[in-house]
Structures are given as C-alpha cells and as structure tokens.
Amino acid sequence: MLGSLPAYARQVFFQYENRPLAQSPRFSLKALAAGSFTSDYESYVTDQFFIRDRRVSLKARTELLLGKTDVNGVFIGSDGFLCEKFPSPDPARLSLNTAAVKKFAQNAAVPVSFTLIPGSVYLWNDRLPSNAQNADQGEIIKRVYSELECDFDTASVLAAHSSEEIFYLTDHHWTSLGAYYGYTAAAESMGLEPKALGEAFEVLEDFFGTASSACGIEKVGDSVELYVKPSDALRVRFYEDGEWSDGSLYDYSADERKDKYTVFFGGNHPLTVIDTASEGGVLLMIKDSFANAEIPFLCAHFSSIHVIDLRYYKASIADYIAQNGITQVLISYSVANFSTDTNLPALNR
C-alpha cells in the first residue's frame, strides 16, 4: 500500500514541476467525516506514485514522438523553445487592476511610472507552432495604457531586440539581457541616463525553468547571466514575518537548485530594501518577479531602492511612501501577472 512507503521513498519536492508534492495526510475521524482526508489522500497517491520523475519525462517524450506541439499547456517551439500558453484574461479583472493603478497614480504624493512587460509568447510568436493560439498581449497593453497617463512603453523597446536572447527558452521570465533593455526604458521614463551593459561577471548554467517544469522536457538548458557586480558598500535587507534579515543582491546557492532565476535576491520577498551608496533619490518599486532581474541595473541611479511584492506585503503603500522618504514609484508587471493578479487593488489600501 502506498501509505506505507518509507519516508526515503516519498518525494517532498518535485523538480520537474517545481512545486512541493502532497504528503500523507494525518488520519482523524473529523477529517474523514468532512471529506478532507479522502481528497487529501487522493492528492497524495496522485503525487507520490512510483518513479514519478521518470514517468513524467517519458510521457513528454512519447507525446513529442506522436507529433504533439503542446504538452501540459506548454507549446513546443523551434530550437528548444518551450512556451506556456496565454489564455484570454478576464476583462473584469483587467479593468479592476487598471483602475487600481490609475487611482494610485492620481493620489500618490510622488511621481508614479507604470509599465507592462510582454512575454515570449508575444514577442517570439514566430518560434511557436503554427497552430498555437494565444490571446494578444499587445492588444492588452494598448487597452491598459489607454486608461493611464503614467505608463511607458517597455514592449516596443523589447520588440526592437526580439532577435536577441531576451527571454529564456525554458522559463517564462526575461533574461538578464531582456531585463537590461527593460531597465533602459524605465530609466529614460524617469529622466535618467541608462548605463552601458558591459560584460557578465557570473553565469549560472543548466537552467531549466517553469515551462520545462510544466511539461517535463529538459532538452536545451538556459544560462542565467549576471551583469551588475555588487559594490562592497551595497546593503540588502529583507522584511518577512515581522523581522528584518540581511540579504544579498544575488543568492549564489541558486546554482544548486532547479530554479536558478532565484539567484536574484533568493526569490520573492514581501519587502526588500537596498541601500546602494549611489547618489540619487529613493525609489519604491512595486513589482512581480520579472523585476528581480531588472533591479540590479537600477541600483546605479538611486541611493536606496525599496521593493514591495503585493502578493505578500499587506500594509498601506501610501503610509510607506510617507514614512520612508520615497521620491519616485515604479510599478512593473508582466502582462501575464497583471492580467490575473488579485492583489493590485491593495495599492490603495
């Protein structure tokens, strides 16, 4: 019986899908009566079946041999390109999030800039299978921007470099190169002179990202390049669970993990404060995970950068601006996250 598997035979985290696996639920008469034990046990059995890793990759290989162009919601493009589908977003959610940004920008005591970052599903659509059907992210950007006066156009800047490796082949994020081009758009929108790119000082190899995890295909790996070398004077702090802790711009232990994109700050945090020792104002960046790769470039322009992730930060943004000497706000989201995020109305909490 599967429930009697020894602990060493049960997987806790499944690397292919980049998520924790269901564990054996604790039995109780209350849980059984409520039906939760049965459903939890079904999830456990589904997640923990024997040689799961091998079966997932075998399933993907079999579907490819059968000529499928998508596996588990991931399109199989040319030259190793794996791309998650982008369905049409809920118009009500899109309108609600746009209205939240508009209200925040109108009421903020400091200048606010906003941008949407298109994904590879839009800018690399020529690499997708001919039958790939996705919602048009370009039209979504136009719709959102038509309601706002604080926006700037990252999409056009990226489109001008679409022949370059601005996205990962196996992950939904932009690469450090793509993030650099995004940074140039952000800097210019705030009246700053972008710095030159220079050479990467560190490269993490064999990165298989979220799209690879979703479909179980590991054919062509990516590399994560780091361009901004932190100065000795730079200080990074994270605020989580009511406590401050020291952090760093890069978490090099990510090289030992499947998700090497977490090299940037070790992943997402409710609040991050970066004291840069550079001259400039104080930036508040409200963002999703795309911005993690962009923030190092911005460090050259601000004395301090405060980073808030609304998925985890629950206090008032207006109060934070007033209490921390913020001089500029930058709101940066990928189209995919902006279209579905339920936390953006918290901008006006």
Contacts in CASP RR format, 6 or more apart in sequence:
PFRMAT RR
TARGET T0000
AUTHOR 0000-0000-0000
METHOD contacts of the structure
MODEL  1
MLGSLPAYARQVFFQYENRPLAQSPRFSLKALAAGSFTSDYESYVTDQFF
IRDRRVSLKARTELLLGKTDVNGVFIGSDGFLCEKFPSPDPARLSLNTAA
VKKFAQNAAVPVSFTLIPGSVYLWNDRLPSNAQNADQGEIIKRVYSELEC
DFDTASVLAAHSSEEIFYLTDHHWTSLGAYYGYTAAAESMGLEPKALGEA
FEVLEDFFGTASSACGIEKVGDSVELYVKPSDALRVRFYEDGEWSDGSLY
DYSADERKDKYTVFFGGNHPLTVIDTASEGGVLLMIKDSFANAEIPFLCA
HFSSIHVIDLRYYKASIADYIAQNGITQVLISYSVANFSTDTNLPALNR
2 44 0 8 1.000
2 45 0 8 1.000
2 48 0 8 1.000
2 49 0 8 1.000
3 24 0 8 1.000
3 44 0 8 1.000
5 48 0 8 1.000
10 21 0 8 1.000
10 23 0 8 1.000
10 24 0 8 1.000
10 48 0 8 1.000
11 21 0 8 1.000
11 47 0 8 1.000
11 48 0 8 1.000
11 52 0 8 1.000
11 53 0 8 1.000
12 20 0 8 1.000
12 21 0 8 1.000
12 23 0 8 1.000
13 19 0 8 1.000
13 20 0 8 1.000
13 21 0 8 1.000
14 20 0 8 1.000
14 21 0 8 1.000
14 47 0 8 1.000
14 52 0 8 1.000
14 53 0 8 1.000
15 53 0 8 1.000
15 213 0 8 1.000
15 258 0 8 1.000
16 53 0 8 1.000
16 56 0 8 1.000
16 57 0 8 1.000
16 212 0 8 1.000
16 213 0 8 1.000
16 216 0 8 1.000
17 56 0 8 1.000
17 213 0 8 1.000
17 214 0 8 1.000
17 216 0 8 1.000
18 209 0 8 1.000
18 210 0 8 1.000
18 213 0 8 1.000
18 258 0 8 1.000
18 259 0 8 1.000
19 213 0 8 1.000
21 47 0 8 1.000
21 48 0 8 1.000
21 52 0 8 1.000
22 40 0 8 1.000
22 43 0 8 1.000
22 44 0 8 1.000
22 46 0 8 1.000
22 47 0 8 1.000
22 48 0 8 1.000
23 44 0 8 1.000
24 41 0 8 1.000
24 44 0 8 1.000
25 31 0 8 1.000
25 36 0 8 1.000
25 37 0 8 1.000
25 40 0 8 1.000
25 41 0 8 1.000
25 44 0 8 1.000
27 37 0 8 1.000
28 37 0 8 1.000
31 37 0 8 1.000
31 40 0 8 1.000
32 38 0 8 1.000
49 55 0 8 1.000
56 216 0 8 1.000
57 216 0 8 1.000
57 217 0 8 1.000
57 218 0 8 1.000
59 71 0 8 1.000
59 216 0 8 1.000
60 71 0 8 1.000
60 72 0 8 1.000
60 215 0 8 1.000
60 216 0 8 1.000
60 217 0 8 1.000
61 217 0 8 1.000
63 71 0 8 1.000
64 71 0 8 1.000
64 76 0 8 1.000
64 217 0 8 1.000
68 76 0 8 1.000
69 75 0 8 1.000
69 76 0 8 1.000
69 77 0 8 1.000
69 129 0 8 1.000
69 131 0 8 1.000
69 132 0 8 1.000
70 76 0 8 1.000
70 85 0 8 1.000
70 129 0 8 1.000
70 132 0 8 1.000
71 215 0 8 1.000
71 216 0 8 1.000
71 217 0 8 1.000
72 214 0 8 1.000
72 215 0 8 1.000
72 216 0 8 1.000
73 84 0 8 1.000
73 85 0 8 1.000
73 214 0 8 1.000
73 215 0 8 1.000
74 82 0 8 1.000
74 83 0 8 1.000
74 84 0 8 1.000
74 85 0 8 1.000
74 211 0 8 1.000
74 214 0 8 1.000
74 215 0 8 1.000
74 217 0 8 1.000
75 82 0 8 1.000
75 83 0 8 1.000
75 84 0 8 1.000
75 85 0 8 1.000
75 121 0 8 1.000
75 128 0 8 1.000
75 129 0 8 1.000
75 132 0 8 1.000
76 82 0 8 1.000
76 129 0 8 1.000
76 215 0 8 1.000
76 217 0 8 1.000
77 83 0 8 1.000
77 127 0 8 1.000
77 128 0 8 1.000
77 129 0 8 1.000
78 127 0 8 1.000
79 127 0 8 1.000
79 169 0 8 1.000
79 220 0 8 1.000
80 169 0 8 1.000
80 170 0 8 1.000
80 219 0 8 1.000
80 220 0 8 1.000
81 120 0 8 1.000
81 124 0 8 1.000
81 127 0 8 1.000
81 128 0 8 1.000
81 169 0 8 1.000
82 169 0 8 1.000
82 170 0 8 1.000
82 211 0 8 1.000
82 212 0 8 1.000
82 215 0 8 1.000
82 217 0 8 1.000
83 120 0 8 1.000
83 121 0 8 1.000
83 124 0 8 1.000
83 127 0 8 1.000
83 128 0 8 1.000
83 132 0 8 1.000
83 211 0 8 1.000
84 121 0 8 1.000
84 172 0 8 1.000
84 210 0 8 1.000
84 211 0 8 1.000
84 214 0 8 1.000
85 121 0 8 1.000
85 132 0 8 1.000
85 133 0 8 1.000
85 134 0 8 1.000
86 119 0 8 1.000
86 121 0 8 1.000
86 122 0 8 1.000
86 134 0 8 1.000
86 135 0 8 1.000
86 137 0 8 1.000
86 335 0 8 1.000
86 336 0 8 1.000
87 134 0 8 1.000
87 135 0 8 1.000
88 135 0 8 1.000
89 135 0 8 1.000
89 140 0 8 1.000
89 339 0 8 1.000
89 340 0 8 1.000
90 339 0 8 1.000
90 340 0 8 1.000
93 339 0 8 1.000
93 340 0 8 1.000
93 342 0 8 1.000
94 140 0 8 1.000
94 143 0 8 1.000
94 144 0 8 1.000
94 338 0 8 1.000
94 339 0 8 1.000
96 344 0 8 1.000
96 345 0 8 1.000
97 338 0 8 1.000
97 339 0 8 1.000
97 341 0 8 1.000
97 344 0 8 1.000
97 345 0 8 1.000
98 143 0 8 1.000
98 144 0 8 1.000
98 147 0 8 1.000
98 148 0 8 1.000
99 147 0 8 1.000
100 344 0 8 1.000
100 345 0 8 1.000
100 347 0 8 1.000
100 348 0 8 1.000
101 114 0 8 1.000
101 148 0 8 1.000
101 150 0 8 1.000
101 331 0 8 1.000
101 344 0 8 1.000
101 347 0 8 1.000
102 147 0 8 1.000
102 148 0 8 1.000
103 347 0 8 1.000
103 348 0 8 1.000
104 112 0 8 1.000
104 317 0 8 1.000
104 331 0 8 1.000
104 347 0 8 1.000
104 348 0 8 1.000
105 112 0 8 1.000
105 114 0 8 1.000
105 148 0 8 1.000
105 149 0 8 1.000
105 150 0 8 1.000
107 318 0 8 1.000
107 348 0 8 1.000
108 318 0 8 1.000
108 321 0 8 1.000
108 329 0 8 1.000
109 318 0 8 1.000
109 321 0 8 1.000
109 322 0 8 1.000
110 321 0 8 1.000
110 326 0 8 1.000
110 327 0 8 1.000
110 328 0 8 1.000
110 329 0 8 1.000
111 190 0 8 1.000
111 327 0 8 1.000
111 328 0 8 1.000
111 329 0 8 1.000
112 150 0 8 1.000
112 329 0 8 1.000
112 330 0 8 1.000
112 331 0 8 1.000
113 150 0 8 1.000
113 151 0 8 1.000
113 152 0 8 1.000
113 186 0 8 1.000
113 189 0 8 1.000
113 190 0 8 1.000
113 328 0 8 1.000
113 329 0 8 1.000
113 330 0 8 1.000
113 331 0 8 1.000
114 148 0 8 1.000
114 150 0 8 1.000
114 151 0 8 1.000
114 152 0 8 1.000
114 330 0 8 1.000
114 331 0 8 1.000
114 332 0 8 1.000
115 151 0 8 1.000
115 152 0 8 1.000
115 153 0 8 1.000
115 154 0 8 1.000
115 182 0 8 1.000
115 185 0 8 1.000
115 186 0 8 1.000
115 189 0 8 1.000
115 330 0 8 1.000
115 331 0 8 1.000
115 332 0 8 1.000
115 333 0 8 1.000
116 140 0 8 1.000
116 141 0 8 1.000
116 144 0 8 1.000
116 145 0 8 1.000
116 151 0 8 1.000
116 154 0 8 1.000
116 155 0 8 1.000
116 333 0 8 1.000
116 334 0 8 1.000
116 335 0 8 1.000
116 338 0 8 1.000
117 154 0 8 1.000
117 155 0 8 1.000
117 158 0 8 1.000
117 174 0 8 1.000
117 182 0 8 1.000
117 290 0 8 1.000
117 332 0 8 1.000
117 333 0 8 1.000
117 334 0 8 1.000
117 335 0 8 1.000
118 137 0 8 1.000
118 138 0 8 1.000
118 141 0 8 1.000
118 154 0 8 1.000
118 155 0 8 1.000
118 158 0 8 1.000
118 334 0 8 1.000
118 335 0 8 1.000
119 137 0 8 1.000
119 167 0 8 1.000
119 172 0 8 1.000
119 174 0 8 1.000
119 334 0 8 1.000
119 335 0 8 1.000
119 336 0 8 1.000
120 127 0 8 1.000
120 167 0 8 1.000
120 168 0 8 1.000
120 172 0 8 1.000
120 174 0 8 1.000
121 128 0 8 1.000
121 134 0 8 1.000
121 137 0 8 1.000
122 134 0 8 1.000
122 136 0 8 1.000
122 137 0 8 1.000
122 138 0 8 1.000
122 155 0 8 1.000
122 335 0 8 1.000
123 155 0 8 1.000
123 158 0 8 1.000
123 159 0 8 1.000
123 162 0 8 1.000
123 166 0 8 1.000
123 167 0 8 1.000
124 162 0 8 1.000
124 167 0 8 1.000
125 132 0 8 1.000
125 134 0 8 1.000
128 134 0 8 1.000
137 155 0 8 1.000
137 335 0 8 1.000
137 336 0 8 1.000
138 155 0 8 1.000
138 335 0 8 1.000
140 335 0 8 1.000
140 339 0 8 1.000
141 155 0 8 1.000
141 335 0 8 1.000
144 151 0 8 1.000
144 338 0 8 1.000
145 151 0 8 1.000
145 153 0 8 1.000
152 185 0 8 1.000
152 186 0 8 1.000
152 188 0 8 1.000
152 189 0 8 1.000
153 185 0 8 1.000
154 182 0 8 1.000
154 185 0 8 1.000
154 186 0 8 1.000
157 181 0 8 1.000
157 182 0 8 1.000
157 184 0 8 1.000
157 185 0 8 1.000
158 166 0 8 1.000
158 174 0 8 1.000
158 178 0 8 1.000
158 181 0 8 1.000
158 182 0 8 1.000
161 177 0 8 1.000
161 178 0 8 1.000
161 181 0 8 1.000
164 177 0 8 1.000
164 178 0 8 1.000
165 175 0 8 1.000
165 177 0 8 1.000
166 174 0 8 1.000
166 175 0 8 1.000
166 177 0 8 1.000
166 178 0 8 1.000
166 181 0 8 1.000
167 173 0 8 1.000
167 174 0 8 1.000
167 175 0 8 1.000
167 178 0 8 1.000
168 174 0 8 1.000
168 175 0 8 1.000
168 207 0 8 1.000
168 209 0 8 1.000
168 222 0 8 1.000
168 261 0 8 1.000
169 220 0 8 1.000
169 221 0 8 1.000
169 222 0 8 1.000
170 207 0 8 1.000
170 208 0 8 1.000
170 209 0 8 1.000
170 210 0 8 1.000
170 211 0 8 1.000
170 212 0 8 1.000
170 218 0 8 1.000
170 220 0 8 1.000
170 221 0 8 1.000
170 222 0 8 1.000
171 207 0 8 1.000
171 208 0 8 1.000
171 209 0 8 1.000
171 210 0 8 1.000
171 211 0 8 1.000
171 212 0 8 1.000
171 222 0 8 1.000
171 261 0 8 1.000
172 209 0 8 1.000
172 210 0 8 1.000
172 211 0 8 1.000
172 334 0 8 1.000
172 336 0 8 1.000
173 210 0 8 1.000
173 261 0 8 1.000
173 289 0 8 1.000
173 290 0 8 1.000
173 293 0 8 1.000
174 182 0 8 1.000
174 290 0 8 1.000
174 293 0 8 1.000
175 222 0 8 1.000
175 224 0 8 1.000
175 225 0 8 1.000
175 293 0 8 1.000
176 200 0 8 1.000
176 224 0 8 1.000
176 225 0 8 1.000
176 226 0 8 1.000
176 227 0 8 1.000
176 293 0 8 1.000
177 197 0 8 1.000
177 225 0 8 1.000
178 293 0 8 1.000
179 290 0 8 1.000
179 293 0 8 1.000
179 294 0 8 1.000
179 297 0 8 1.000
180 197 0 8 1.000
180 227 0 8 1.000
180 294 0 8 1.000
180 297 0 8 1.000
182 294 0 8 1.000
183 194 0 8 1.000
183 294 0 8 1.000
183 297 0 8 1.000
183 298 0 8 1.000
184 194 0 8 1.000
186 294 0 8 1.000
186 298 0 8 1.000
186 330 0 8 1.000
186 332 0 8 1.000
187 193 0 8 1.000
187 194 0 8 1.000
187 297 0 8 1.000
187 298 0 8 1.000
187 301 0 8 1.000
188 194 0 8 1.000
190 301 0 8 1.000
190 328 0 8 1.000
190 330 0 8 1.000
192 301 0 8 1.000
194 297 0 8 1.000
195 297 0 8 1.000
195 300 0 8 1.000
197 227 0 8 1.000
198 227 0 8 1.000
199 227 0 8 1.000
200 225 0 8 1.000
200 226 0 8 1.000
200 227 0 8 1.000
201 226 0 8 1.000
201 227 0 8 1.000
201 229 0 8 1.000
202 225 0 8 1.000
202 226 0 8 1.000
202 250 0 8 1.000
202 252 0 8 1.000
203 223 0 8 1.000
203 224 0 8 1.000
203 225 0 8 1.000
203 226 0 8 1.000
204 223 0 8 1.000
204 224 0 8 1.000
204 226 0 8 1.000
204 254 0 8 1.000
204 255 0 8 1.000
204 260 0 8 1.000
204 263 0 8 1.000
205 221 0 8 1.000
205 223 0 8 1.000
206 221 0 8 1.000
206 223 0 8 1.000
206 260 0 8 1.000
207 221 0 8 1.000
207 222 0 8 1.000
207 223 0 8 1.000
207 224 0 8 1.000
207 260 0 8 1.000
207 261 0 8 1.000
208 218 0 8 1.000
208 221 0 8 1.000
208 222 0 8 1.000
208 258 0 8 1.000
209 222 0 8 1.000
209 258 0 8 1.000
209 259 0 8 1.000
209 260 0 8 1.000
209 261 0 8 1.000
210 259 0 8 1.000
212 218 0 8 1.000
212 221 0 8 1.000
213 258 0 8 1.000
224 254 0 8 1.000
224 260 0 8 1.000
224 261 0 8 1.000
224 263 0 8 1.000
226 250 0 8 1.000
226 263 0 8 1.000
226 296 0 8 1.000
227 296 0 8 1.000
227 297 0 8 1.000
228 249 0 8 1.000
228 296 0 8 1.000
228 297 0 8 1.000
228 299 0 8 1.000
228 300 0 8 1.000
230 248 0 8 1.000
230 249 0 8 1.000
230 250 0 8 1.000
230 296 0 8 1.000
231 276 0 8 1.000
231 277 0 8 1.000
233 276 0 8 1.000
233 277 0 8 1.000
234 249 0 8 1.000
234 274 0 8 1.000
234 275 0 8 1.000
234 276 0 8 1.000
234 277 0 8 1.000
234 299 0 8 1.000
235 246 0 8 1.000
235 274 0 8 1.000
235 275 0 8 1.000
236 246 0 8 1.000
236 247 0 8 1.000
236 248 0 8 1.000
236 249 0 8 1.000
236 265 0 8 1.000
236 272 0 8 1.000
236 273 0 8 1.000
236 274 0 8 1.000
236 275 0 8 1.000
237 244 0 8 1.000
237 245 0 8 1.000
237 246 0 8 1.000
237 247 0 8 1.000
237 272 0 8 1.000
237 273 0 8 1.000
238 244 0 8 1.000
238 245 0 8 1.000
238 246 0 8 1.000
238 247 0 8 1.000
238 265 0 8 1.000
238 269 0 8 1.000
238 271 0 8 1.000
238 272 0 8 1.000
239 269 0 8 1.000
239 270 0 8 1.000
239 271 0 8 1.000
239 272 0 8 1.000
239 273 0 8 1.000
240 269 0 8 1.000
240 270 0 8 1.000
240 271 0 8 1.000
240 312 0 8 1.000
247 265 0 8 1.000
248 265 0 8 1.000
249 264 0 8 1.000
249 265 0 8 1.000
249 274 0 8 1.000
249 296 0 8 1.000
249 299 0 8 1.000
250 263 0 8 1.000
250 264 0 8 1.000
250 265 0 8 1.000
251 262 0 8 1.000
251 263 0 8 1.000
251 264 0 8 1.000
251 265 0 8 1.000
251 266 0 8 1.000
251 267 0 8 1.000
252 263 0 8 1.000
254 260 0 8 1.000
254 261 0 8 1.000
254 262 0 8 1.000
254 263 0 8 1.000
254 266 0 8 1.000
255 263 0 8 1.000
261 267 0 8 1.000
261 289 0 8 1.000
261 292 0 8 1.000
261 293 0 8 1.000
264 292 0 8 1.000
264 293 0 8 1.000
264 295 0 8 1.000
264 296 0 8 1.000
265 272 0 8 1.000
265 292 0 8 1.000
265 295 0 8 1.000
267 289 0 8 1.000
267 292 0 8 1.000
268 289 0 8 1.000
268 292 0 8 1.000
268 309 0 8 1.000
268 311 0 8 1.000
268 312 0 8 1.000
269 307 0 8 1.000
269 309 0 8 1.000
269 312 0 8 1.000
270 308 0 8 1.000
270 309 0 8 1.000
270 312 0 8 1.000
270 313 0 8 1.000
270 314 0 8 1.000
271 306 0 8 1.000
271 307 0 8 1.000
271 308 0 8 1.000
271 309 0 8 1.000
271 313 0 8 1.000
272 306 0 8 1.000
272 307 0 8 1.000
273 304 0 8 1.000
273 305 0 8 1.000
273 306 0 8 1.000
273 307 0 8 1.000
274 295 0 8 1.000
274 299 0 8 1.000
274 304 0 8 1.000
274 305 0 8 1.000
274 306 0 8 1.000
274 307 0 8 1.000
275 303 0 8 1.000
275 304 0 8 1.000
276 299 0 8 1.000
276 300 0 8 1.000
276 302 0 8 1.000
276 303 0 8 1.000
276 304 0 8 1.000
276 305 0 8 1.000
277 303 0 8 1.000
278 299 0 8 1.000
278 300 0 8 1.000
278 301 0 8 1.000
278 302 0 8 1.000
278 303 0 8 1.000
279 303 0 8 1.000
280 301 0 8 1.000
280 302 0 8 1.000
280 303 0 8 1.000
281 302 0 8 1.000
281 303 0 8 1.000
281 304 0 8 1.000
281 327 0 8 1.000
281 328 0 8 1.000
282 302 0 8 1.000
282 303 0 8 1.000
282 304 0 8 1.000
282 305 0 8 1.000
282 306 0 8 1.000
282 324 0 8 1.000
282 325 0 8 1.000
282 326 0 8 1.000
282 327 0 8 1.000
282 328 0 8 1.000
283 298 0 8 1.000
283 301 0 8 1.000
283 302 0 8 1.000
283 304 0 8 1.000
283 305 0 8 1.000
283 306 0 8 1.000
283 326 0 8 1.000
283 327 0 8 1.000
283 328 0 8 1.000
283 329 0 8 1.000
283 330 0 8 1.000
284 305 0 8 1.000
284 306 0 8 1.000
284 307 0 8 1.000
284 308 0 8 1.000
284 317 0 8 1.000
284 320 0 8 1.000
284 321 0 8 1.000
284 324 0 8 1.000
284 326 0 8 1.000
284 328 0 8 1.000
284 329 0 8 1.000
284 330 0 8 1.000
285 291 0 8 1.000
285 295 0 8 1.000
285 298 0 8 1.000
285 305 0 8 1.000
285 306 0 8 1.000
285 307 0 8 1.000
285 308 0 8 1.000
285 329 0 8 1.000
285 330 0 8 1.000
285 331 0 8 1.000
285 332 0 8 1.000
286 308 0 8 1.000
286 309 0 8 1.000
286 310 0 8 1.000
286 317 0 8 1.000
286 329 0 8 1.000
286 330 0 8 1.000
286 331 0 8 1.000
286 332 0 8 1.000
286 347 0 8 1.000
287 307 0 8 1.000
287 308 0 8 1.000
287 309 0 8 1.000
287 330 0 8 1.000
287 331 0 8 1.000
287 332 0 8 1.000
287 333 0 8 1.000
288 309 0 8 1.000
288 311 0 8 1.000
288 332 0 8 1.000
288 333 0 8 1.000
288 334 0 8 1.000
288 337 0 8 1.000
288 338 0 8 1.000
288 341 0 8 1.000
289 337 0 8 1.000
290 332 0 8 1.000
290 333 0 8 1.000
290 334 0 8 1.000
290 337 0 8 1.000
291 307 0 8 1.000
291 332 0 8 1.000
294 332 0 8 1.000
295 305 0 8 1.000
295 307 0 8 1.000
298 305 0 8 1.000
299 305 0 8 1.000
302 328 0 8 1.000
306 320 0 8 1.000
306 324 0 8 1.000
306 326 0 8 1.000
308 317 0 8 1.000
308 320 0 8 1.000
310 341 0 8 1.000
310 343 0 8 1.000
310 344 0 8 1.000
310 346 0 8 1.000
310 347 0 8 1.000
311 341 0 8 1.000
311 343 0 8 1.000
314 346 0 8 1.000
314 349 0 8 1.000
315 349 0 8 1.000
316 349 0 8 1.000
317 346 0 8 1.000
317 347 0 8 1.000
317 348 0 8 1.000
317 349 0 8 1.000
318 348 0 8 1.000
320 326 0 8 1.000
321 329 0 8 1.000
331 347 0 8 1.000
333 341 0 8 1.000
338 344 0 8 1.000
END
